[in-house]
Amino acid sequence: MLVTRIKYSYSNGKEEIVPTLIDLTAQLSELEAKVYSCIPKGKANAISQKELAIKVGINPRSVGSIIQKLRTKYFLAIGSSRDYPRSGYFRISSLEEFNQVKNMLINSRDELDRTISCLDKTEFGFN
């Protein structure tokens, strides 16, 4: 399974960004590779966590854990969408999809920060 990764290299004291094809087959476990190969390209083709679990033959919670690992350990561009009717996971296939996913994650983080801040102001908060 070949994916494009950004590789940073230095020549003449300057950092260069070089897109490089990397074979992830050797790095991913068999189960991780199976999950990744079942994730469709593009937001319009998103697959739900439940559908993905059925395809791979594992429980939905395990799918979520594997997706998180694929994103954070291997830096794979896997997006998620909450848009009805095609909510689910997809391989990010454009800069527009990348920006939509990034903005959704930022908004979720900000909402969690607001909730935590308000919780700290309750009678149980210590801040």
C-alpha positions as a Python dict, from the first residue, in 0.01 Angstrom:
ca = {
    (1, 'M'): (0, 0, 0),
    (2, 'L'): (172, 318, -117),
    (3, 'V'): (87, 655, 32),
    (4, 'T'): (242, 995, -18),
    (5, 'R'): (414, 1133, 286),
    (6, 'I'): (584, 1463, 333),
    (7, 'K'): (950, 1409, 404),
    (8, 'Y'): (1165, 1685, 545),
    (9, 'S'): (1523, 1693, 429),
    (10, 'Y'): (1806, 1937, 475),
    (11, 'S'): (2050, 2048, 210),
    (12, 'N'): (2278, 2348, 229),
    (13, 'G'): (2130, 2425, 570),
    (14, 'K'): (1780, 2472, 425),
    (15, 'E'): (1478, 2260, 499),
    (16, 'E'): (1308, 2114, 193),
    (17, 'I'): (971, 1948, 181),
    (18, 'V'): (974, 1652, -51),
    (19, 'P'): (660, 1444, -120),
    (20, 'T'): (773, 1082, -100),
    (21, 'L'): (596, 755, -172),
    (22, 'I'): (623, 524, 127),
    (23, 'D'): (511, 162, 141),
    (24, 'L'): (309, 125, 460),
    (25, 'T'): (247, -246, 414),
    (26, 'A'): (551, -335, 621),
    (27, 'Q'): (458, -93, 900),
    (28, 'L'): (88, -164, 949),
    (29, 'S'): (-39, -473, 1123),
    (30, 'E'): (-258, -703, 916),
    (31, 'L'): (-570, -570, 1091),
    (32, 'E'): (-466, -206, 1050),
    (33, 'A'): (-400, -262, 680),
    (34, 'K'): (-739, -432, 640),
    (35, 'V'): (-922, -144, 810),
    (36, 'Y'): (-734, 116, 604),
    (37, 'S'): (-799, -66, 276),
    (38, 'C'): (-1175, -67, 350),
    (39, 'I'): (-1191, 310, 399),
    (40, 'P'): (-1313, 471, 75),
    (41, 'K'): (-1162, 780, -83),
    (42, 'G'): (-1363, 1101, -64),
    (43, 'K'): (-1621, 1240, 174),
    (44, 'A'): (-1908, 1147, -60),
    (45, 'N'): (-1817, 781, -11),
    (46, 'A'): (-1780, 783, 369),
    (47, 'I'): (-1838, 454, 549),
    (48, 'S'): (-1993, 433, 894),
    (49, 'Q'): (-1804, 284, 1185),
    (50, 'K'): (-2063, 6, 1204),
    (51, 'E'): (-2035, -76, 831),
    (52, 'L'): (-1657, -77, 856),
    (53, 'A'): (-1670, -309, 1157),
    (54, 'I'): (-1891, -554, 968),
    (55, 'K'): (-1662, -546, 661),
    (56, 'V'): (-1351, -610, 868),
    (57, 'G'): (-1514, -851, 1112),
    (58, 'I'): (-1441, -665, 1438),
    (59, 'N'): (-1646, -459, 1682),
    (60, 'P'): (-1713, -88, 1617),
    (61, 'R'): (-1514, 25, 1922),
    (62, 'S'): (-1204, -150, 1786),
    (63, 'V'): (-1254, 25, 1452),
    (64, 'G'): (-1249, 362, 1629),
    (65, 'S'): (-927, 274, 1812),
    (66, 'I'): (-758, 156, 1493),
    (67, 'I'): (-867, 469, 1303),
    (68, 'Q'): (-719, 684, 1578),
    (69, 'K'): (-392, 491, 1560),
    (70, 'L'): (-380, 520, 1180),
    (71, 'R'): (-424, 896, 1215),
    (72, 'T'): (-184, 959, 1502),
    (73, 'K'): (90, 697, 1464),
    (74, 'Y'): (106, 670, 1085),
    (75, 'F'): (-21, 1021, 1000),
    (76, 'L'): (-272, 888, 748),
    (77, 'A'): (-520, 1145, 618),
    (78, 'I'): (-843, 985, 736),
    (79, 'G'): (-1139, 1218, 772),
    (80, 'S'): (-1472, 1177, 936),
    (81, 'S'): (-1802, 1337, 854),
    (82, 'R'): (-2123, 1382, 1049),
    (83, 'D'): (-2318, 1482, 738),
    (84, 'Y'): (-2635, 1285, 681),
    (85, 'P'): (-2679, 1047, 501),
    (86, 'R'): (-2311, 963, 441),
    (87, 'S'): (-2159, 1011, 784),
    (88, 'G'): (-1852, 807, 861),
    (89, 'Y'): (-1486, 769, 773),
    (90, 'F'): (-1315, 844, 444),
    (91, 'R'): (-968, 896, 303),
    (92, 'I'): (-919, 1268, 254),
    (93, 'S'): (-880, 1324, -119),
    (94, 'S'): (-867, 1702, -159),
    (95, 'L'): (-752, 2018, 14),
    (96, 'E'): (-1118, 2114, 59),
    (97, 'E'): (-1190, 1791, 247),
    (98, 'F'): (-874, 1839, 453),
    (99, 'N'): (-984, 2188, 558),
    (100, 'Q'): (-1338, 2071, 639),
    (101, 'V'): (-1208, 1791, 862),
    (102, 'K'): (-953, 2015, 1031),
    (103, 'N'): (-1214, 2285, 1100),
    (104, 'M'): (-1459, 2027, 1238),
    (105, 'L'): (-1190, 1897, 1476),
    (106, 'I'): (-1095, 2249, 1585),
    (107, 'N'): (-1461, 2331, 1654),
    (108, 'S'): (-1501, 2010, 1856),
    (109, 'R'): (-1190, 2090, 2058),
    (110, 'D'): (-1309, 2446, 2123),
    (111, 'E'): (-1650, 2320, 2237),
    (112, 'L'): (-1484, 2077, 2477),
    (113, 'D'): (-1265, 2359, 2612),
    (114, 'R'): (-1576, 2573, 2674),
    (115, 'T'): (-1750, 2285, 2850),
    (116, 'I'): (-1447, 2221, 3073),
    (117, 'S'): (-1420, 2591, 3155),
    (118, 'C'): (-1787, 2604, 3256),
    (119, 'L'): (-1754, 2287, 3461),
    (120, 'D'): (-1468, 2449, 3654),
    (121, 'K'): (-1711, 2727, 3753),
    (122, 'T'): (-1954, 2490, 3922),
    (123, 'E'): (-1955, 2426, 4295),
    (124, 'F'): (-1719, 2132, 4233),
    (125, 'G'): (-1461, 2325, 4033),
    (126, 'F'): (-1135, 2427, 4192),
    (127, 'N'): (-1014, 2684, 3937),
}
